[in-house]
Amino acid sequence: MGVTGPIPKRSEERRRRNKDDGPELVKAPSTPPAELPDLPEPDPNWHEIATDWYLSLRESGQAAFYQPSDWAVARYAAELMSRGLSSDRPPNGQYVAALNSVMTSLLTTEGDRRRARIELERKKPAGVKLASVSPLDAYRDLAGG
């Protein structure tokens, strides 16, 4: 589909009866891969938000798809982000657009991943129990329904 247009729905939200002509959907766990390559640590001079963003990529499921060049782009994006956040001047629109473009190429948001036909499987909440419908059945029987 590309990087424009509406964000596609998650696969479990779609109701297609005909075959999708696009590339096949790739599913991956939302947890980080068991083994990551030796990644450079964040620069200690980076802004706190840039450091948090860079470290969050290591914990994200899309890290399974990253190659060393992707990690280099992530370092570059974190450096750009840090310089913009540490500057005394407010960021201009071109800077924000350029940074968003770099972050989009790294598939950092769910919308970016859906457009690329990559879906991270959501974790099922543990211990959540659905309400029983037996009281509703009893009420319906009493009401004569």
One Martini backbone bead per residue (centre of mass of N, CA, C, O) as a GRO file, in nm:
protein
  145
    1MET     BB    1   0.056   0.062  -0.021
    2GLY     BB    2   0.229   0.245   0.172
    3VAL     BB    3   0.265   0.573   0.342
    4THR     BB    4  -0.022   0.626   0.258
    5GLY     BB    5  -0.304   0.666   0.402
    6PRO     BB    6  -0.471   0.460   0.570
    7ILE     BB    7  -0.473   0.261   0.834
    8PRO     BB    8  -0.471  -0.048   0.873
    9LYS     BB    9  -0.608  -0.307   0.999
   10ARG     BB   10  -0.613  -0.554   1.184
   11SER     BB   11  -0.654  -0.879   1.113
   12GLU     BB   12  -0.892  -0.925   1.334
   13GLU     BB   13  -1.064  -0.666   1.203
   14ARG     BB   14  -1.104  -0.806   0.943
   15ARG     BB   15  -1.356  -0.866   0.653
   16ARG     BB   16  -1.252  -1.072   0.428
   17ARG     BB   17  -1.341  -1.266   0.126
   18ASN     BB   18  -1.119  -1.180  -0.042
   19LYS     BB   19  -0.827  -1.164  -0.190
   20ASP     BB   20  -0.524  -1.036  -0.118
   21ASP     BB   21  -0.288  -0.862  -0.329
   22GLY     BB   22  -0.085  -0.821  -0.135
   23PRO     BB   23   0.135  -0.868   0.075
   24GLU     BB   24   0.227  -1.064   0.312
   25LEU     BB   25   0.171  -1.116   0.633
   26VAL     BB   26   0.369  -1.036   0.918
   27LYS     BB   27   0.436  -1.215   1.213
   28ALA     BB   28   0.519  -1.107   1.552
   29PRO     BB   29   0.641  -1.071   1.839
   30SER     BB   30   0.635  -0.815   2.096
   31THR     BB   31   0.895  -0.921   2.171
   32PRO     BB   32   1.206  -0.943   2.198
   33PRO     BB   33   1.464  -1.081   2.094
   34ALA     BB   34   1.680  -1.299   2.234
   35GLU     BB   35   1.894  -1.200   2.011
   36LEU     BB   36   2.122  -0.943   2.002
   37PRO     BB   37   2.330  -0.753   1.892
   38ASP     BB   38   2.594  -0.562   1.942
   39LEU     BB   39   2.508  -0.267   2.085
   40PRO     BB   40   2.520   0.047   2.111
   41GLU     BB   41   2.534   0.271   2.331
   42PRO     BB   42   2.421   0.538   2.451
   43ASP     BB   43   2.478   0.854   2.461
   44PRO     BB   44   2.541   1.045   2.743
   45ASN     BB   45   2.461   1.329   2.582
   46TRP     BB   46   2.187   1.267   2.551
   47HIS     BB   47   1.879   1.302   2.564
   48GLU     BB   48   1.648   1.142   2.749
   49ILE     BB   49   1.442   1.085   2.520
   50ALA     BB   50   1.642   0.963   2.316
   51THR     BB   51   1.733   0.731   2.497
   52ASP     BB   52   1.456   0.601   2.539
   53TRP     BB   53   1.398   0.546   2.243
   54TYR     BB   54   1.643   0.368   2.178
   55LEU     BB   55   1.586   0.153   2.405
   56SER     BB   56   1.297   0.072   2.302
   57LEU     BB   57   1.388  -0.084   2.048
   58ARG     BB   58   1.502  -0.334   2.207
   59GLU     BB   59   1.194  -0.400   2.327
   60SER     BB   60   1.093  -0.448   2.048
   61GLY     BB   61   0.968  -0.653   1.798
   62GLN     BB   62   1.108  -0.513   1.540
   63ALA     BB   63   1.408  -0.598   1.610
   64ALA     BB   64   1.403  -0.868   1.442
   65PHE     BB   65   1.441  -0.690   1.157
   66TYR     BB   66   1.709  -0.577   1.227
   67GLN     BB   67   1.993  -0.433   1.112
   68PRO     BB   68   2.283  -0.272   1.142
   69SER     BB   69   2.179  -0.030   0.972
   70ASP     BB   70   1.932   0.029   1.152
   71TRP     BB   71   2.094   0.100   1.407
   72ALA     BB   72   2.237   0.340   1.276
   73VAL     BB   73   1.976   0.499   1.223
   74ALA     BB   74   1.891   0.514   1.519
   75ARG     BB   75   2.132   0.680   1.614
   76TYR     BB   76   2.080   0.917   1.428
   77ALA     BB   77   1.798   0.986   1.536
   78ALA     BB   78   1.887   1.033   1.830
   79GLU     BB   79   2.077   1.264   1.765
   80LEU     BB   80   1.869   1.452   1.638
   81MET     BB   81   1.679   1.460   1.878
   82SER     BB   82   1.880   1.569   2.086
   83ARG     BB   83   1.949   1.834   1.943
   84GLY     BB   84   1.657   1.943   1.939
   85LEU     BB   85   1.602   1.921   2.255
   86SER     BB   86   1.874   2.097   2.337
   87SER     BB   87   1.775   2.336   2.211
   88ASP     BB   88   1.674   2.675   2.229
   89ARG     BB   89   1.518   2.619   1.984
   90PRO     BB   90   1.258   2.558   1.812
   91PRO     BB   91   1.135   2.338   1.613
   92ASN     BB   92   1.095   2.282   1.290
   93GLY     BB   93   0.919   2.135   1.039
   94GLN     BB   94   1.155   1.999   0.889
   95TYR     BB   95   1.275   1.852   1.127
   96VAL     BB   96   1.027   1.686   1.206
   97ALA     BB   97   0.989   1.546   0.931
   98ALA     BB   98   1.266   1.408   0.920
   99LEU     BB   99   1.240   1.247   1.183
  100ASN     BB  100   0.978   1.096   1.105
  101SER     BB  101   1.100   0.954   0.860
  102VAL     BB  102   1.310   0.789   1.011
  103MET     BB  103   1.110   0.649   1.205
  104THR     BB  104   0.940   0.516   0.982
  105SER     BB  105   1.174   0.338   0.863
  106LEU     BB  106   1.171   0.178   1.161
  107LEU     BB  107   0.881   0.103   1.257
  108THR     BB  108   0.776   0.258   1.542
  109THR     BB  109   0.480   0.227   1.455
  110GLU     BB  110   0.191   0.068   1.400
  111GLY     BB  111   0.124   0.206   1.131
  112ASP     BB  112   0.391   0.142   0.989
  113ARG     BB  113   0.366  -0.168   1.012
  114ARG     BB  114   0.096  -0.205   0.864
  115ARG     BB  115   0.191  -0.084   0.592
  116ALA     BB  116   0.426  -0.322   0.588
  117ARG     BB  117   0.291  -0.594   0.689
  118ILE     BB  118   0.337  -0.572   1.011
  119GLU     BB  119   0.263  -0.781   1.302
  120LEU     BB  120   0.221  -0.754   1.642
  121GLU     BB  121   0.163  -0.955   1.894
  122ARG     BB  122  -0.044  -0.949   2.141
  123LYS     BB  123  -0.080  -0.957   2.466
  124LYS     BB  124  -0.232  -1.144   2.694
  125PRO     BB  125  -0.411  -1.093   2.958
  126ALA     BB  126  -0.359  -1.180   3.275
  127GLY     BB  127  -0.641  -1.280   3.470
  128VAL     BB  128  -0.870  -1.231   3.275
  129LYS     BB  129  -1.222  -1.239   3.330
  130LEU     BB  130  -1.512  -1.315   3.217
  131ALA     BB  131  -1.825  -1.274   3.240
  132SER     BB  132  -2.099  -1.420   3.333
  133VAL     BB  133  -2.414  -1.530   3.168
  134SER     BB  134  -2.610  -1.671   3.369
  135PRO     BB  135  -2.779  -1.431   3.478
  136LEU     BB  136  -2.902  -1.366   3.201
  137ASP     BB  137  -3.040  -1.636   3.153
  138ALA     BB  138  -3.222  -1.625   3.401
  139TYR     BB  139  -3.369  -1.363   3.326
  140ARG     BB  140  -3.480  -1.463   3.055
  141ASP     BB  141  -3.647  -1.694   3.176
  142LEU     BB  142  -3.828  -1.511   3.354
  143ALA     BB  143  -3.925  -1.328   3.101
  144GLY     BB  144  -3.976  -1.539   2.853
  145GLY     BB  145  -3.717  -1.552   2.625
   0.00000   0.00000   0.00000
